[in-house]
Amino acid sequence: MRANEVQAHDQVDQNIGAVLDFYAREEQKISGSQRALERLSLFIGRPYFLGGIVGFVAAWALGSTLLTALGLRTPDPPPFFWLQGIIGLSALLTATVVLCRQNRLAGLEEMRAHLDLKVTLLTEQKAAKLIDLLEELRRDLPNVRDRHDSGAAALRQSMNPDLVLATLAEGGEPGPRPDPSGPP
């Protein structure tokens, strides 16, 4: 392997390590109660849990109906007041458990989006610098004809994040810019 391939491989390993370290730190921040809620959320989200609910409701209704048909006293005759209460409480608890997990994951996603924005801005700055260096090299090479490239000149300028945010806040969307060198 050449030295630059080794260096690129090391950089990839370093980036992957940084991402794994980030996830490990975030995992350590989770409290015991949050872990319990997330395990419960994962259990609730399984198809067999839905089957269990349907089976429970069917057994409750069938059992109560059979007891009524046999002339026996049932604790919850139709329209199944107690069953409705149990279902309502279960729905409230399920929604709360799911929202607790979603809130934590939304915070993690917000941090990822912030990191993506930083990486994108850094990449844009590097691309602008590369264009600038290429244009400088083109001007300095004696065997390359010197010409003005307005597209390259525009791309040499790094994006102003404050201007982009202000445009987005005004409700405007950046659209395709016409090529200043004329129609294709």
NUBAMI-808559 format. One record per residue: residue number from 1; z, y, x of N, C-alpha, C, O in turn. Coordinates in steps of 0.001 Angstrom, whole numbers. Last residue first. Layout:
BEGIN
(NUM, (Z, Y, X), (Z, Y, X), (Z, Y, X), (Z, Y, X))
...
END
This chain:
BEGIN
(184, (-22678, 27946, -26550), (-23124, 26815, -25724), (-24614, 26591, -25840), (-25152, 25680, -25210))
(183, (-22328, 31536, -26382), (-22473, 30279, -27142), (-23019, 29176, -26241), (-23739, 29449, -25281))
(182, (-20216, 32996, -23757), (-21299, 32989, -24724), (-21396, 31659, -25440), (-20630, 30742, -25144))
(181, (-18020, 33228, -22262), (-19281, 33235, -21530), (-20470, 33135, -22471), (-21616, 33185, -22025))
(180, (-15812, 32972, -23880), (-16233, 34317, -23535), (-17564, 34346, -22794), (-18183, 35406, -22708))
(179, (-15728, 30905, -26627), (-15992, 30900, -25200), (-16522, 32264, -24801), (-17559, 32694, -25306))
(178, (-13154, 31557, -29011), (-14570, 31525, -28643), (-14716, 31586, -27128), (-13928, 32235, -26439))
(177, (-10463, 29322, -29504), (-10920, 30614, -29002), (-12391, 30528, -28692), (-12845, 29517, -28157))
(176, (-9104, 27720, -32267), (-9991, 27651, -31114), (-10474, 29049, -30747), (-10845, 29843, -31612))
(175, (-5840, 29106, -33069), (-7077, 28402, -33366), (-7941, 28333, -32129), (-7563, 28827, -31067))
(174, (-2441, 29087, -33705), (-3490, 29322, -32726), (-4706, 28484, -33072), (-4594, 27286, -33337))
(173, (-1335, 30378, -36702), (-1611, 29169, -35947), (-2683, 29488, -34938), (-3708, 30084, -35267))
(172, (1342, 32395, -37888), (-14, 32221, -37394), (-144, 30920, -36654), (810, 30422, -36056))
(171, (3892, 32914, -38543), (3141, 32038, -39444), (1710, 31836, -39009), (941, 31167, -39700))
(170, (5465, 34236, -36838), (4729, 35066, -37788), (3910, 34225, -38760), (3305, 34757, -39691))
(169, (6291, 32167, -35242), (7271, 32753, -36155), (6592, 33622, -37201), (7080, 33739, -38325))
(168, (3996, 31750, -33696), (4400, 30723, -34651), (5388, 31277, -35675), (5337, 30904, -36847))
(167, (4084, 34106, -32195), (2929, 33831, -33051), (3285, 32795, -34107), (2921, 32940, -35274))
(166, (6488, 33733, -30818), (6347, 34877, -31717), (5188, 34660, -32683), (5296, 34993, -33863))
(165, (5821, 31474, -29295), (6885, 31387, -30303), (6805, 32532, -31297), (7028, 32332, -32491))
(164, (3822, 32607, -27668), (3504, 31487, -28561), (4549, 31370, -29660), (4205, 31187, -30828))
(163, (5333, 34523, -26302), (4221, 34950, -27142), (3830, 33852, -28130), (3540, 34133, -29292))
(162, (7084, 32876, -24898), (7624, 33839, -25867), (6539, 34311, -26822), (6789, 34482, -28015))
(161, (5407, 31448, -23151), (6067, 30743, -24261), (6623, 31692, -25311), (6638, 31356, -26495))
(160, (2369, 32203, -21994), (3636, 32891, -22198), (4339, 32233, -23389), (3918, 32433, -24528))
(159, (583, 30169, -19709), (904, 30523, -21080), (2263, 31212, -21131), (3186, 30849, -20402))
(158, (-932, 31458, -16743), (20, 30574, -17416), (315, 31102, -18810), (300, 32307, -19058))
(157, (-4281, 31852, -16006), (-3068, 32527, -16455), (-2171, 31528, -17172), (-2604, 30841, -18097))
(156, (-6488, 30336, -15664), (-5625, 30531, -14500), (-4299, 31163, -14892), (-3304, 31019, -14181))
(155, (-7996, 30491, -17932), (-7114, 29330, -17783), (-6177, 29450, -16594), (-5174, 28739, -16522))
(154, (-9498, 32791, -17459), (-8526, 32779, -18563), (-7523, 31644, -18404), (-6340, 31809, -18704))
(153, (-11058, 31918, -15327), (-10169, 33071, -15140), (-9111, 33110, -16234), (-7953, 33429, -15965))
(152, (-12515, 29919, -16497), (-11537, 29553, -15474), (-10557, 30692, -15243), (-9373, 30465, -14994))
(151, (-14030, 31568, -18192), (-13189, 30509, -18749), (-12116, 30090, -17769), (-10954, 29922, -18138))
(150, (-15451, 33175, -16419), (-14441, 33806, -17271), (-13513, 32765, -17908), (-12337, 33048, -18139))
(149, (-16374, 32950, -13328), (-16207, 32009, -14434), (-15081, 32545, -15310), (-13904, 32390, -14986))
(148, (-18656, 34319, -11112), (-17500, 34606, -11964), (-17499, 33617, -13129), (-18502, 33466, -13827))
(147, (-19435, 32714, -8031), (-19807, 33235, -9344), (-18533, 33468, -10148), (-17485, 32880, -9880))
(146, (-20703, 31778, -4993), (-19603, 32484, -5639), (-20099, 33051, -6961), (-21083, 33790, -6992))
(145, (-21817, 28609, -4067), (-22200, 29920, -4577), (-21016, 30549, -5322), (-20408, 29911, -6181))
(144, (-20642, 27045, -1227), (-20576, 27082, -2688), (-20862, 28503, -3146), (-20244, 29464, -2687))
(143, (-20490, 27175, 1501), (-21669, 26531, 931), (-21663, 26477, -596), (-22583, 25921, -1196))
(142, (-18021, 28385, 2135), (-19253, 29128, 2376), (-20479, 28491, 1722), (-21432, 29205, 1411))
(141, (-15167, 28577, 148), (-16150, 27671, 741), (-17481, 28390, 927), (-18016, 28949, -31))
(140, (-13662, 30491, -1213), (-13558, 30424, 245), (-14604, 29527, 893), (-14903, 29694, 2075))
(139, (-14109, 30117, -3916), (-14468, 31418, -3318), (-14511, 31335, -1792), (-15303, 32028, -1153))
(138, (-13095, 27546, -4194), (-14510, 27798, -4484), (-14956, 29108, -3847), (-16057, 29196, -3303))
(137, (-10405, 28049, -3643), (-11170, 27195, -2750), (-12669, 27422, -2946), (-13423, 27482, -1975))
(136, (-9783, 29577, -5900), (-9642, 30171, -4566), (-10446, 29368, -3546), (-11097, 29948, -2678))
(135, (-10208, 27689, -7876), (-11018, 28911, -7869), (-10956, 29582, -6502), (-11960, 30094, -6009))
(134, (-8206, 25866, -7162), (-9613, 25463, -7136), (-10540, 26675, -7099), (-11537, 26682, -6376))
(133, (-5914, 27456, -7589), (-6224, 26956, -6248), (-7682, 26520, -6129), (-8324, 26774, -5110))
(132, (-6131, 27853, -10371), (-6103, 28991, -9462), (-6477, 28554, -8043), (-7271, 29218, -7377))
(131, (-5911, 25245, -11253), (-7146, 25995, -11517), (-7239, 27182, -10575), (-8309, 27478, -10044))
(130, (-3273, 24766, -10402), (-4385, 23977, -9867), (-5720, 24684, -10078), (-6560, 24714, -9179))
(129, (-1896, 26584, -12015), (-1861, 26734, -10558), (-2997, 25959, -9910), (-3619, 26446, -8966))
(128, (-2391, 25488, -14519), (-2861, 26847, -14225), (-2889, 27082, -12721), (-3812, 27716, -12210))
(127, (-1057, 23037, -14185), (-2507, 23045, -14410), (-3085, 24429, -14105), (-4152, 24533, -13500))
(126, (1571, 23974, -13933), (952, 23269, -12812), (-571, 23259, -12959), (-1294, 23447, -11980))
(125, (1953, 25061, -16473), (2056, 25921, -15294), (1389, 25270, -14089), (715, 25945, -13311))
(124, (1698, 22741, -18009), (756, 23845, -18207), (774, 24781, -17006), (-278, 25246, -16568))
(123, (3909, 21319, -17100), (2561, 20780, -16891), (1518, 21881, -17032), (564, 21941, -16257))
(122, (5937, 22975, -18057), (5800, 22760, -16619), (4401, 22234, -16289), (3787, 22660, -15311))
(121, (5505, 22696, -20808), (5384, 24014, -20174), (5204, 23892, -18668), (4411, 24620, -18071))
(120, (5995, 19938, -21055), (4694, 20496, -21417), (4487, 21858, -20770), (3411, 22141, -20243))
(119, (8674, 19788, -20311), (7670, 19078, -19520), (6276, 19645, -19806), (5473, 19811, -18888))
(118, (9835, 21326, -22375), (9979, 21724, -20974), (8913, 21076, -20098), (8318, 21735, -19245))
(117, (9102, 19782, -24601), (8642, 21160, -24484), (8720, 21628, -23035), (7788, 22250, -22525))
(116, (10488, 17409, -24061), (9024, 17397, -24147), (8454, 18803, -23975), (7449, 18994, -23290))
(115, (13110, 18401, -24259), (12627, 17903, -22970), (11098, 17871, -22958), (10477, 18258, -21968))
(114, (13098, 18944, -26998), (13347, 20029, -26039), (12853, 19632, -24649), (12246, 20441, -23947))
(113, (12742, 16389, -27991), (11721, 17410, -28252), (11872, 18577, -27287), (10879, 19131, -26816))
(112, (15134, 15207, -27168), (13851, 14706, -26660), (12750, 15740, -26851), (11920, 15940, -25964))
(111, (16957, 16680, -28704), (17030, 16762, -27242), (15725, 16272, -26611), (15257, 16852, -25631))
(110, (16124, 15853, -31222), (16035, 17275, -30869), (16093, 17454, -29352), (15370, 18275, -28787))
(109, (16787, 13164, -31100), (15377, 13546, -31204), (15174, 15012, -30852), (14163, 15373, -30250))
(108, (19562, 13388, -31099), (18886, 12787, -29952), (17407, 13172, -29941), (16848, 13471, -28886))
(107, (19900, 14467, -33649), (20346, 15218, -32470), (19679, 14704, -31207), (19279, 15487, -30345))
(106, (18919, 12338, -35160), (18226, 13629, -35206), (18630, 14504, -34025), (17792, 15208, -33461))
(105, (20830, 10379, -34664), (19477, 10180, -34152), (18671, 11477, -34183), (17825, 11693, -33316))
(104, (22981, 11534, -36033), (23067, 11294, -34590), (21681, 11136, -33988), (21390, 11691, -32928))
(103, (21908, 11590, -38643), (22344, 12826, -37989), (22429, 12648, -36479), (21995, 13521, -35727))
(102, (21503, 8880, -39191), (20352, 9768, -39064), (20724, 11083, -38389), (19922, 11632, -37634))
(101, (24166, 7990, -39391), (23290, 7480, -38322), (22104, 8416, -38111), (21741, 8711, -36972))
(100, (24977, 9434, -41652), (25712, 9556, -40384), (24846, 9089, -39223), (24805, 9741, -38179))
(99, (23155, 8506, -43583), (23097, 9898, -43147), (23846, 10116, -41831), (23402, 10896, -40988))
(98, (24031, 5845, -43878), (22679, 6117, -43374), (22570, 7546, -42870), (21954, 7783, -41830))
(97, (26595, 6303, -44935), (26427, 5562, -43678), (25066, 5867, -43061), (24965, 6117, -41860))
(96, (25929, 7629, -47337), (26748, 8293, -46318), (26591, 7620, -44957), (26468, 8301, -43938))
(95, (24494, 5663, -48712), (23842, 6930, -48369), (24612, 7653, -47266), (24007, 8227, -46361))
(94, (26540, 3748, -49010), (25324, 3439, -48253), (24626, 4717, -47815), (24211, 4834, -46662))
(93, (28352, 5110, -50672), (28756, 4688, -49324), (27540, 4389, -48445), (27523, 4743, -47267))
(92, (26741, 5445, -52959), (27321, 6597, -52279), (27702, 6244, -50838), (27409, 6994, -49907))
(91, (26211, 2762, -53625), (25107, 3675, -53311), (25614, 4898, -52551), (24975, 5338, -51595))
(90, (28793, 1845, -54198), (28033, 1257, -53088), (26885, 2163, -52669), (26619, 2313, -51477))
(89, (29337, 3375, -56473), (30149, 3548, -55266), (29422, 2993, -54038), (29439, 3604, -52970))
(88, (27336, 2291, -58198), (27388, 3722, -57882), (28177, 4000, -56609), (27735, 4775, -55760))
(87, (28078, -420, -58302), (26760, -36, -57768), (26752, 1433, -57371), (26217, 1787, -56320))
(86, (30587, -187, -59526), (30469, -800, -58199), (29147, -395, -57539), (29115, -67, -56353))
(85, (29823, 969, -61977), (30733, 1674, -61069), (30645, 1149, -59643), (30629, 1916, -58681))
(84, (28250, -1078, -63036), (27651, 236, -62780), (28514, 1052, -61812), (27992, 1741, -60935))
(83, (30215, -3035, -63318), (29086, -3263, -62411), (28409, -1940, -62063), (28039, -1717, -60911))
(82, (31792, -1885, -65305), (32344, -2098, -63965), (31236, -2324, -62935), (31330, -1846, -61805))
(81, (29966, -1858, -67530), (30575, -627, -67020), (31083, -793, -65595), (30833, 69, -64753))
(80, (27909, -3445, -68945), (28415, -3688, -67588), (28949, -2423, -66913), (28450, -1988, -65875))
(79, (27360, -3018, -71697), (26370, -2649, -70670), (26921, -2648, -69244), (26420, -1896, -68407))
(78, (28384, -6376, -71559), (27272, -5407, -71517), (27697, -4119, -72201), (28361, -4180, -73235))
(77, (31812, -6698, -70276), (30718, -7020, -71204), (29579, -6007, -71077), (29775, -4911, -70553))
(76, (33772, -7635, -68052), (32780, -6553, -68038), (31614, -6913, -68957), (30567, -7370, -68498))
(75, (35480, -9780, -68428), (36071, -8528, -67940), (35088, -7354, -68000), (35513, -6199, -67998))
(74, (35198, -11598, -71493), (34612, -11237, -70199), (35208, -9916, -69730), (35423, -9017, -70544))
(73, (36343, -14333, -73352), (36556, -12915, -73007), (35992, -12654, -71622), (36272, -13398, -70682))
(72, (33937, -16481, -74907), (35074, -16228, -74036), (35156, -14734, -73719), (34176, -13996, -73810))
(71, (31703, -17219, -76249), (32815, -16724, -77041), (34066, -16477, -76225), (35145, -16284, -76786))
(70, (29492, -17801, -74858), (30390, -18924, -75116), (31622, -18503, -75913), (32482, -19329, -76218))
(69, (28429, -15270, -74546), (27726, -16223, -75414), (28607, -17416, -75760), (28479, -17982, -76846))
(68, (30220, -14210, -72645), (30147, -13607, -73982), (29501, -14586, -74962), (29970, -14723, -76092))
(67, (29581, -15836, -70460), (30946, -15852, -70998), (30970, -15282, -72414), (31661, -15810, -73286))
(66, (26882, -15080, -70100), (27224, -16457, -70478), (28637, -16546, -71062), (28860, -17251, -72046))
(65, (27205, -12404, -69331), (26466, -12722, -70557), (26789, -14138, -71037), (26952, -14370, -72235))
(64, (28587, -12709, -66931), (29203, -11965, -68032), (28528, -12290, -69359), (29194, -12434, -70385))
(63, (26681, -14159, -65446), (28016, -14701, -65704), (28689, -14022, -66883), (29289, -14682, -67732))
(62, (24529, -12337, -65429), (24367, -13662, -66033), (25728, -14269, -66380), (25911, -14824, -67464))
(61, (25680, -10145, -64066), (25151, -9983, -65424), (25033, -11331, -66130), (25398, -11454, -67299))
(60, (26447, -11397, -61617), (27420, -10660, -62435), (26936, -10585, -63886), (27674, -10914, -64815))
(59, (23996, -12436, -60718), (25120, -13349, -60994), (26156, -12677, -61888), (26685, -13300, -62809))
(58, (22528, -10043, -60399), (22067, -11080, -61327), (23213, -12030, -61700), (23374, -12383, -62868))
(57, (24079, -8737, -58459), (23895, -8108, -59779), (23463, -9159, -60807), (23955, -9175, -61935))
(56, (23841, -10618, -56329), (25148, -10234, -56859), (25020, -9662, -58275), (25759, -10054, -59178))
(55, (21039, -10661, -55891), (21751, -11879, -56292), (23102, -11572, -56915), (23479, -12184, -57914))
(54, (20630, -8011, -55102), (19954, -8516, -56311), (20667, -9771, -56815), (20876, -9929, -58018))
(53, (22201, -8037, -52757), (22504, -7111, -53864), (21905, -7634, -55165), (22578, -7694, -56194))
(52, (20882, -9981, -51239), (22277, -10170, -51622), (22672, -9275, -52789), (23387, -9700, -53696))
(51, (18402, -8756, -50852), (18483, -10012, -51613), (19897, -10285, -52091), (20100, -10762, -53207))
(50, (19285, -6658, -49248), (18688, -6373, -50561), (18735, -7614, -51439), (19066, -7537, -52622))
(49, (20030, -8175, -47065), (21052, -7393, -47756), (20552, -7032, -49159), (21304, -7095, -50131))
(48, (17656, -9226, -46171), (18593, -10155, -46813), (19734, -9413, -47500), (20348, -9950, -48421))
(47, (16405, -6985, -44966), (15915, -7491, -46258), (16907, -8435, -46946), (16992, -8447, -48174))
(46, (18666, -4492, -43622), (17974, -5783, -43532), (17525, -6258, -44916), (18181, -5971, -45917))
(45, (20260, -2241, -43699), (18817, -2079, -43668), (18023, -3370, -43597), (16795, -3324, -43517))
(44, (22873, -3051, -43444), (22406, -2616, -44766), (20886, -2538, -44821), (20292, -2748, -45878))
(43, (22962, -3486, -40673), (23144, -4604, -41599), (22583, -4259, -42977), (21903, -5074, -43600))
(42, (22648, -876, -39724), (21643, -1889, -39372), (21732, -3096, -40301), (20710, -3669, -40678))
(41, (24990, 226, -40786), (23684, 744, -41195), (22581, -258, -40885), (21680, -463, -41698))
(40, (26914, -1186, -39340), (26848, -1337, -40794), (25495, -875, -41320), (24917, -1513, -42200))
(39, (26332, -161, -36819), (26188, -1602, -37051), (26078, -1874, -38550), (25259, -2685, -38984))
(38, (26961, 2517, -37352), (25584, 2153, -37024), (25342, 655, -37175), (24267, 242, -37610))
(37, (29710, 2387, -37828), (28809, 2869, -38883), (27365, 2462, -38605), (26631, 2102, -39525))
(36, (30549, 1518, -35297), (30779, 671, -36470), (29859, 1077, -37617), (29295, 222, -38298))
(35, (29800, 3735, -33757), (29207, 2423, -33476), (29353, 1488, -34681), (28423, 768, -35043))
(34, (31489, 5644, -34866), (30042, 5818, -35005), (29327, 4495, -34756), (28366, 4164, -35451))
(33, (33960, 4627, -34058), (33661, 4686, -35494), (32165, 4860, -35733), (31620, 4298, -36684))
(32, (33701, 4908, -31274), (33858, 3586, -31873), (33531, 3584, -33356), (32900, 2653, -33857))
(31, (31123, 7293, -30331), (32507, 6886, -30607), (32526, 5496, -31248), (31501, 4988, -31700))
(30, (28825, 7731, -27762), (29008, 7279, -29139), (30442, 6778, -29321), (30914, 5939, -28554))
(29, (28464, 8249, -25100), (29050, 9316, -25916), (29379, 8861, -27337), (30132, 9534, -28041))
(28, (27078, 6120, -24073), (28498, 6219, -23758), (29201, 7267, -24619), (30409, 7177, -24841))
(27, (24495, 6754, -24909), (25147, 5571, -25481), (26656, 5612, -25235), (27432, 5186, -26090))
(26, (23934, 8907, -23257), (24021, 9124, -24702), (24729, 7960, -25390), (25477, 8162, -26346))
(25, (23859, 7574, -20788), (24859, 8627, -21026), (25036, 8874, -22522), (26160, 9031, -22998))
(24, (21644, 5873, -21263), (22968, 5287, -20976), (24074, 6316, -21221), (25111, 5982, -21793))
(23, (19580, 7726, -21572), (19955, 6880, -22704), (21330, 6242, -22493), (22095, 6089, -23446))
(22, (19616, 8814, -18943), (19828, 9673, -20118), (20290, 8831, -21309), (21266, 9173, -21975))
(21, (18953, 6575, -17432), (20270, 7195, -17253), (20614, 8085, -18450), (21755, 8106, -18912))
(20, (16311, 6231, -18305), (17310, 5193, -18590), (18729, 5727, -18433), (19613, 5374, -19213))
(19, (15193, 8583, -17253), (15173, 8351, -18701), (16228, 7312, -19084), (16951, 7486, -20064))
(18, (15597, 8152, -14517), (16191, 9327, -15161), (16248, 9144, -16674), (17240, 9507, -17307))
(17, (14063, 5841, -14103), (15512, 5806, -13900), (16213, 6963, -14580), (17290, 6796, -15153))
(16, (11535, 6900, -14532), (12032, 5864, -15445), (13550, 5763, -15330), (14245, 5616, -16336))
(15, (11450, 8647, -12324), (11361, 9164, -13695), (11887, 8165, -14714), (12600, 8536, -15647))
(14, (11629, 6819, -10181), (12647, 7868, -10340), (12639, 8417, -11762), (13700, 8631, -12348))
(13, (9299, 5338, -10550), (10609, 4672, -10638), (11729, 5683, -10860), (12660, 5437, -11628))
(12, (7457, 7395, -10073), (7489, 6737, -11382), (8840, 6055, -11580), (9454, 6174, -12640))
(11, (8065, 7888, -7398), (8253, 8961, -8382), (8312, 8380, -9794), (9118, 8817, -10615))
(10, (7364, 5472, -6213), (8751, 5929, -6149), (9030, 7008, -7189), (10105, 7037, -7789))
(9, (4602, 5532, -6703), (5414, 4465, -7300), (6886, 4864, -7310), (7586, 4627, -8295))
(8, (3910, 7717, -5108), (3682, 7785, -6561), (4528, 6743, -7271), (5108, 7023, -8320))
(7, (4617, 6661, -2596), (5285, 7869, -3087), (5119, 7998, -4602), (6068, 8346, -5304))
(6, (2829, 4552, -2459), (4269, 4274, -2415), (5039, 5457, -2976), (5993, 5287, -3735))
(5, (472, 5984, -2429), (721, 5049, -3534), (2207, 4711, -3617), (2770, 4598, -4706))
(4, (714, 7383, -50), (704, 8159, -1302), (910, 7258, -2519), (1456, 7700, -3529))
(3, (651, 5256, 1814), (1857, 6086, 1690), (1873, 6858, 380), (2926, 6983, -245))
(2, (-777, 2208, 474), (-816, 3450, 1235), (407, 4285, 929), (1105, 4069, -61))
(1, (0, -1174, 843), (0, 0, 0), (0, 1241, 891), (684, 1302, 1913))
END
